[in-house]
Amino acid sequence: MDPTAPSSPLVWREDGLPQSSLYGDVYFSSVDGLAETRAVFLRGCGLPERFGERRDIVVGELGFGSGLNIAALLDLWRREKPLHGHLGGRLHIFSIEAHPLERDEAARILAHWPELGEAAQVLLDHWPDRARGFHRIDLPGFDAVLDLAVMDVVEALEAWDGAADAWFLDGFSPALNPAMWRDEVLAAVAARSAPGARAATFTVAGAVRRGLQAAGFTIAKRPGFGRKRERLEAWLPARGDINEQALVPRPESLAIIGAGIAGAALARAARAEGLSVVVVDDPAGVAASGNPTGLVTPALDAGGGPRAALYAQALARATALYAATSDAVIAREVLQLASAERDAARFAAVARQDMFPPGAMTPLAPEETQARLGAAIPALAMTPAMVVAPPTIRAAWTGPIVAARVDRIERDEGGWRLLDAAGGLIARADRVALAGGAASVALAPALPLRPVRGQASWTTGGSTVPAAFGGYAIPTRDGVLFGATHDRDDTAVDVRPEDHVRNLATLAKRLPSLAKQLEGATFEGRAAVRATVPDHLPLAGARADGLLILAGLGSRGLCLAPLLAEHLVAVMLGTPSPLPRQLSHLVDPGRFDSPGPAIGV
């Protein structure tokens, strides 16, 4: 964010209207903002009549502002959405806002229209922070999801991978904010539109009309609202009479192999999109995410860049979902301890990054860490980070599990079949996802996964502030968990007394007072095998043969899995991904050039 920009992009005029402090324009009509929204944007885009055209409806917006247009859209959607077979529709919203409002500012604006009721409240209850990037926002009770891009409009449009059926063009006045209406922007809107898409706006400025026409839209002036004599509607040509979505049936079922955090996150994301889910897990397997508690922390990068952005977005999504899961969160805020002299400067650089909310990352001087943790070490206080209970999350998200070892998977005209070693049918589904960590290579040998064994140790009694330092020490519900070992190419999952000794020795180097507190304790433990990838980035995408992959999450599975699962489900359904394109490419399994043979048809 620009440090010279006003702390809020909004000021209140004497007449009670909110006005942009950056552009000098009002946020809504002085006549009636809600009535204007309904007349200009909803009716201008042919809503609700067009809701019935397909199950997944995508609406894009330039200028999120107070959320008024989206609240009105949600209110209309819930009242008018059609049924598609036994399922209702699903609304996918994409909006762009370079200068987001604080929640309280939006609440003051939306309070003008109490008739929006629950539609306004659901937005306020899930109001996004000001971190730069994409924000996925749940809208429970509305069969809808919002992806908000906090960034420049052209950058956001280029990053989004969706295709909108309708566009609300609601930037500030072209005379006051011409950058929002330049030809480059309108061409990008057209490029991110579905065939037959509609667009609507309050302005009939000549530059806007010409820009839309140059982008391929047909335009028409309509009677305006309030003091505006005219408004504009625009539409793209449809591609003949063929409903392209009908040519490729929407998958209705997903089989997930693996019931760790990756499989659980996939099951949650798939069910949210109305899919029937079956989770199959090897009863002899050991999920890497099965410890009593686990850390939800990002991989930090002082230089910023795409990898850092991936982890920042994943952290925000994961912590929001865990906070909404009953009894899942054990502790909030984690201290990342310095391990080298240069780390203090690295922490300061991370704290300045706008991909995290303001104040989310705070460098601590040694005396501050001493007061919190009993160790005089420079640290970074990561306020959004968490300690969670993976067994609680998996139980809440996974649903029933079929206990079976999948020996092979085959594809036929009816979809995919999961077979056991005797050739018996375990399950059948339209699509299959591998989410079994290092064990996934048994079914897809070409995956570039390397096993790493890790053993964690824990005991009852004692307490600690959550801390990470190469190893980690975190609270459980009744004690402390610490570790973990890191042994490449070791796939055994026996619990080893000598590894408890190794874990305690690592703890003693960084947190000697805690190690002393735990001396003489009896330790329980658990060993599991993580899957890592040569470039230290996860695999989340579809192979050329249609097999879905969510693997290679390493030690960051609790941070990465929820967001990447939603991305993978979007890839499967052809709906907008929560990931910007650059980050989608970063995790695409196709970045490795040896895809292996297609699975049998």
VENKAMO-V137573 format. One record per residue. RES is the residue in one small letter. PHI is phi in radians with two decimals (none if undefined). Layout:
res:RES phi:PHI
res:RES phi:PHI
This chain:
res:m phi:none
res:d phi:-1.26
res:p phi:-1.17
res:t phi:-1.54
res:a phi:-1.24
res:p phi:-1.02
res:s phi:-1.10
res:s phi:-2.23
res:p phi:-1.42
res:l phi:-2.23
res:v phi:-2.26
res:w phi:-1.78
res:r phi:-1.36
res:e phi:-1.11
res:d phi:-1.46
res:g phi:1.55
res:l phi:-1.56
res:p phi:-1.38
res:q phi:-2.27
res:s phi:-1.22
res:s phi:-1.34
res:l phi:-1.62
res:y phi:-2.11
res:g phi:1.33
res:d phi:-1.88
res:v phi:-1.43
res:y phi:-1.42
res:f phi:-2.69
res:s phi:-1.07
res:s phi:-1.21
res:v phi:-1.33
res:d phi:-3.05
res:g phi:-1.07
res:l phi:-1.18
res:a phi:-1.09
res:e phi:-1.14
res:t phi:-1.01
res:r phi:-1.14
res:a phi:-1.33
res:v phi:-1.42
res:f phi:-1.67
res:l phi:-1.21
res:r phi:-1.18
res:g phi:-1.11
res:c phi:-1.76
res:g phi:1.28
res:l phi:-1.85
res:p phi:-1.63
res:e phi:-0.97
res:r phi:-1.43
res:f phi:-1.03
res:g phi:-1.45
res:e phi:-1.24
res:r phi:-2.77
res:r phi:-1.21
res:d phi:-1.73
res:i phi:-1.77
res:v phi:-2.09
res:v phi:-2.11
res:g phi:-1.91
res:e phi:-2.54
res:l phi:-1.78
res:g phi:1.79
res:f phi:-1.20
res:g phi:0.95
res:s phi:-1.48
res:g phi:1.47
res:l phi:-1.04
res:n phi:-1.06
res:i phi:-1.24
res:a phi:-1.07
res:a phi:-1.13
res:l phi:-1.10
res:l phi:-1.09
res:d phi:-1.05
res:l phi:-1.16
res:w phi:-1.05
res:r phi:-1.15
res:r phi:-1.37
res:e phi:-2.10
res:k phi:-1.11
res:p phi:-1.51
res:l phi:-1.61
res:h phi:-2.07
res:g phi:1.14
res:h phi:-1.55
res:l phi:-1.97
res:g phi:-1.43
res:g phi:-1.31
res:r phi:-2.29
res:l phi:-1.79
res:h phi:-1.94
res:i phi:-1.99
res:f phi:-2.19
res:s phi:-2.35
res:i phi:-2.18
res:e phi:-2.62
res:a phi:-1.37
res:h phi:-2.30
res:p phi:-1.20
res:l phi:-1.45
res:e phi:-1.31
res:r phi:-1.01
res:d phi:-1.12
res:e phi:-1.14
res:a phi:-1.11
res:a phi:-1.08
res:r phi:-1.12
res:i phi:-1.20
res:l phi:-1.17
res:a phi:-1.13
res:h phi:-1.11
res:w phi:-2.23
res:p phi:-1.05
res:e phi:-1.16
res:l phi:-1.31
res:g phi:0.74
res:e phi:-1.16
res:a phi:-1.15
res:a phi:-1.21
res:q phi:-1.15
res:v phi:-1.15
res:l phi:-1.15
res:l phi:-1.14
res:d phi:-1.17
res:h phi:-2.15
res:w phi:-1.07
res:p phi:-1.31
res:d phi:-1.46
res:r phi:-1.70
res:a phi:-1.09
res:r phi:-1.26
res:g phi:2.30
res:f phi:-1.59
res:h phi:-2.15
res:r phi:-1.60
res:i phi:-2.22
res:d phi:-1.30
res:l phi:-2.26
res:p phi:-1.06
res:g phi:1.56
res:f phi:-2.13
res:d phi:0.87
res:a phi:-2.59
res:v phi:-2.47
res:l phi:-2.06
res:d phi:-1.90
res:l phi:-1.85
res:a phi:-1.75
res:v phi:-1.68
res:m phi:-3.10
res:d phi:-1.05
res:v phi:-1.10
res:v phi:-1.18
res:e phi:-1.03
res:a phi:-1.15
res:l phi:-1.13
res:e phi:-1.19
res:a phi:-1.42
res:w phi:-1.31
res:d phi:-1.86
res:g phi:-1.52
res:a phi:-2.39
res:a phi:-1.43
res:d phi:-1.51
res:a phi:-2.61
res:w phi:-2.23
res:f phi:-1.70
res:l phi:-1.63
res:d phi:-2.27
res:g phi:-1.23
res:f phi:-1.10
res:s phi:-0.80
res:p phi:-0.98
res:a phi:-1.23
res:l phi:-1.76
res:n phi:-2.36
res:p phi:-1.12
res:a phi:-1.08
res:m phi:-1.26
res:w phi:-2.05
res:r phi:-1.25
res:d phi:-0.96
res:e phi:-1.04
res:v phi:-1.20
res:l phi:-1.18
res:a phi:-1.16
res:a phi:-1.20
res:v phi:-1.05
res:a phi:-1.08
res:a phi:-1.18
res:r phi:-1.85
res:s phi:-2.07
res:a phi:-1.39
res:p phi:-0.96
res:g phi:1.38
res:a phi:-1.07
res:r phi:-1.96
res:a phi:-2.37
res:a phi:-2.52
res:t phi:-2.70
res:f phi:-1.41
res:t phi:-1.78
res:v phi:-2.07
res:a phi:-0.96
res:g phi:-0.99
res:a phi:-1.11
res:v phi:-1.22
res:r phi:-1.05
res:r phi:-1.14
res:g phi:-1.14
res:l phi:-1.15
res:q phi:-1.11
res:a phi:-1.12
res:a phi:-1.43
res:g phi:1.89
res:f phi:-1.44
res:t phi:-1.58
res:i phi:-2.13
res:a phi:-2.64
res:k phi:-1.40
res:r phi:-2.24
res:p phi:-0.99
res:g phi:-1.41
res:f phi:-1.94
res:g phi:1.08
res:r phi:-1.40
res:k phi:-1.48
res:r phi:-1.20
res:e phi:-2.42
res:r phi:-2.32
res:l phi:-2.21
res:e phi:-2.07
res:a phi:-2.53
res:w phi:-2.65
res:l phi:-1.71
res:p phi:-1.19
res:a phi:-1.41
res:r phi:-1.63
res:g phi:1.14
res:d phi:-1.80
res:i phi:-1.55
res:n phi:-1.43
res:e phi:-1.05
res:q phi:-1.14
res:a phi:-1.24
res:l phi:-1.23
res:v phi:-2.05
res:p phi:-1.01
res:r phi:-1.20
res:p phi:-1.01
res:e phi:-1.99
res:s phi:-2.47
res:l phi:-2.39
res:a phi:-1.75
res:i phi:-2.01
res:i phi:-1.77
res:g phi:2.12
res:a phi:-2.12
res:g phi:-1.38
res:i phi:-1.15
res:a phi:-1.13
res:g phi:-1.14
res:a phi:-1.13
res:a phi:-1.13
res:l phi:-1.12
res:a phi:-1.08
res:r phi:-1.08
res:a phi:-1.13
res:a phi:-1.19
res:r phi:-1.14
res:a phi:-1.07
res:e phi:-1.67
res:g phi:1.50
res:l phi:-1.47
res:s phi:-1.44
res:v phi:-2.18
res:v phi:-2.19
res:v phi:-1.90
res:v phi:-2.02
res:d phi:-2.39
res:d phi:-1.18
res:p phi:-1.12
res:a phi:-1.61
res:g phi:-1.44
res:v phi:-2.24
res:a phi:-1.21
res:a phi:-1.17
res:s phi:-1.81
res:g phi:-1.89
res:n phi:-1.20
res:p phi:-1.00
res:t phi:-2.40
res:g phi:-2.66
res:l phi:-1.55
res:v phi:-2.00
res:t phi:-2.37
res:p phi:-1.52
res:a phi:-1.41
res:l phi:-1.61
res:d phi:-2.50
res:a phi:-1.09
res:g phi:-1.47
res:g phi:1.20
res:g phi:1.60
res:p phi:-1.05
res:r phi:-1.08
res:a phi:-1.11
res:a phi:-1.13
res:l phi:-1.02
res:y phi:-1.22
res:a phi:-1.13
res:q phi:-1.17
res:a phi:-1.11
res:l phi:-1.07
res:a phi:-1.07
res:r phi:-1.23
res:a phi:-1.08
res:t phi:-1.19
res:a phi:-1.12
res:l phi:-1.24
res:y phi:-1.17
res:a phi:-1.10
res:a phi:-1.52
res:t phi:-1.75
res:s phi:-0.98
res:d phi:1.15
res:a phi:-1.54
res:v phi:-1.61
res:i phi:-1.66
res:a phi:-2.72
res:r phi:-2.04
res:e phi:1.33
res:v phi:-2.27
res:l phi:-1.66
res:q phi:-1.60
res:l phi:-1.51
res:a phi:-1.19
res:s phi:-2.08
res:a phi:-2.59
res:e phi:-1.02
res:r phi:-1.30
res:d phi:-1.15
res:a phi:-1.06
res:a phi:-1.20
res:r phi:-1.09
res:f phi:-1.10
res:a phi:-1.10
res:a phi:-1.16
res:v phi:-1.09
res:a phi:-1.09
res:r phi:-1.50
res:q phi:-1.23
res:d phi:-1.47
res:m phi:-1.34
res:f phi:-1.88
res:p phi:-1.07
res:p phi:-0.95
res:g phi:1.42
res:a phi:-1.28
res:m phi:-2.10
res:t phi:-2.20
res:p phi:-1.14
res:l phi:-2.05
res:a phi:-1.28
res:p phi:-0.91
res:e phi:-1.19
res:e phi:-1.23
res:t phi:-1.15
res:q phi:-1.01
res:a phi:-1.18
res:r phi:-1.54
res:l phi:-2.15
res:g phi:1.43
res:a phi:-2.45
res:a phi:-1.47
res:i phi:-2.34
res:p phi:-1.00
res:a phi:-2.61
res:l phi:-2.09
res:a phi:-1.45
res:m phi:-1.71
res:t phi:-1.06
res:p phi:-1.29
res:a phi:-1.14
res:m phi:-2.47
res:v phi:-1.95
res:v phi:-2.23
res:a phi:-1.82
res:p phi:-0.98
res:p phi:-1.04
res:t phi:-1.15
res:i phi:-1.15
res:r phi:-1.09
res:a phi:-1.13
res:a phi:-1.30
res:w phi:-1.74
res:t phi:-1.32
res:g phi:1.41
res:p phi:-1.03
res:i phi:-2.06
res:v phi:-1.51
res:a phi:-1.48
res:a phi:-2.84
res:r phi:-1.70
res:v phi:-1.40
res:d phi:-1.55
res:r phi:-2.79
res:i phi:-2.19
res:e phi:-2.32
res:r phi:-1.96
res:d phi:-2.39
res:e phi:-1.11
res:g phi:-1.58
res:g phi:2.24
res:w phi:-2.11
res:r phi:-2.11
res:l phi:-1.83
res:l phi:-2.10
res:d phi:-1.57
res:a phi:-1.13
res:a phi:-1.56
res:g phi:1.51
res:g phi:-1.28
res:l phi:-1.39
res:i phi:-1.58
res:a phi:-2.83
res:r phi:-2.30
res:a phi:-2.72
res:d phi:-1.15
res:r phi:-2.40
res:v phi:-2.26
res:a phi:-2.16
res:l phi:-1.58
res:a phi:-2.43
res:g phi:-1.76
res:g phi:1.09
res:a phi:-1.07
res:a phi:-1.22
res:s phi:-1.11
res:v phi:-1.18
res:a phi:-1.14
res:l phi:-1.75
res:a phi:-2.45
res:p phi:-1.05
res:a phi:-1.37
res:l phi:-1.09
res:p phi:-1.45
res:l phi:-1.81
res:r phi:-2.09
res:p phi:-1.37
res:v phi:-2.36
res:r phi:-1.44
res:g phi:-2.35
res:q phi:-2.06
res:a phi:-1.82
res:s phi:-2.17
res:w phi:-2.64
res:t phi:-2.63
res:t phi:-1.43
res:g phi:1.43
res:g phi:1.38
res:s phi:-2.73
res:t phi:-2.74
res:v phi:-1.29
res:p phi:-1.03
res:a phi:-2.52
res:a phi:-2.18
res:f phi:-2.75
res:g phi:1.62
res:g phi:-1.62
res:y phi:-2.77
res:a phi:-2.42
res:i phi:-2.45
res:p phi:-1.32
res:t phi:-1.87
res:r phi:-1.21
res:d phi:-2.45
res:g phi:3.11
res:v phi:-2.32
res:l phi:-2.08
res:f phi:-2.60
res:g phi:2.68
res:a phi:-2.11
res:t phi:-1.17
res:h phi:-2.56
res:d phi:-2.10
res:r phi:-1.18
res:d phi:1.15
res:d phi:-1.73
res:t phi:-1.93
res:a phi:-1.35
res:v phi:-2.09
res:d phi:-1.28
res:v phi:-1.51
res:r phi:-1.96
res:p phi:-0.97
res:e phi:-1.14
res:d phi:-1.33
res:h phi:-1.07
res:v phi:-1.10
res:r phi:-1.07
res:n phi:-1.08
res:l phi:-1.16
res:a phi:-1.16
res:t phi:-1.11
res:l phi:-1.11
res:a phi:-1.11
res:k phi:-1.20
res:r phi:-1.84
res:l phi:-2.24
res:p phi:-1.06
res:s phi:-1.18
res:l phi:-1.20
res:a phi:-1.05
res:k phi:-1.13
res:q phi:-1.06
res:l phi:-1.65
res:e phi:-1.01
res:g phi:1.45
res:a phi:-1.29
res:t phi:-1.63
res:f phi:-1.83
res:e phi:-1.67
res:g phi:-2.82
res:r phi:-2.69
res:a phi:-2.01
res:a phi:-2.57
res:v phi:-1.98
res:r phi:-1.56
res:a phi:-1.92
res:t phi:-2.08
res:v phi:-2.11
res:p phi:-0.92
res:d phi:-1.62
res:h phi:1.07
res:l phi:-2.14
res:p phi:-1.31
res:l phi:-1.94
res:a phi:-2.61
res:g phi:2.99
res:a phi:-1.91
res:r phi:-1.33
res:a phi:-1.06
res:d phi:-1.49
res:g phi:1.66
res:l phi:-1.21
res:l phi:-1.61
res:i phi:-2.21
res:l phi:-2.36
res:a phi:-2.75
res:g phi:1.24
res:l phi:-1.41
res:g phi:1.02
res:s phi:-1.55
res:r phi:-1.93
res:g phi:-1.04
res:l phi:-1.17
res:c phi:-1.41
res:l phi:-1.47
res:a phi:-1.02
res:p phi:-1.05
res:l phi:-1.20
res:l phi:-1.17
res:a phi:-1.12
res:e phi:-1.13
res:h phi:-1.08
res:l phi:-1.15
res:v phi:-1.13
res:a phi:-1.12
res:v phi:-1.04
res:m phi:-1.12
res:l phi:-1.60
res:g phi:1.27
res:t phi:-1.77
res:p phi:-1.08
res:s phi:-1.42
res:p phi:-1.28
res:l phi:-1.60
res:p phi:-1.04
res:r phi:-0.93
res:q phi:-1.04
res:l phi:-1.35
res:s phi:-1.05
res:h phi:-1.15
res:l phi:-1.08
res:v phi:-1.83
res:d phi:-1.11
res:p phi:-1.02
res:g phi:-1.17
res:r phi:-1.19
res:f phi:-1.69
res:d phi:-1.51
res:s phi:-2.06
res:p phi:-1.21
res:g phi:1.40
res:p phi:-1.20
res:a phi:-1.14
res:i phi:-1.29
res:g phi:-0.90
res:v phi:-1.75
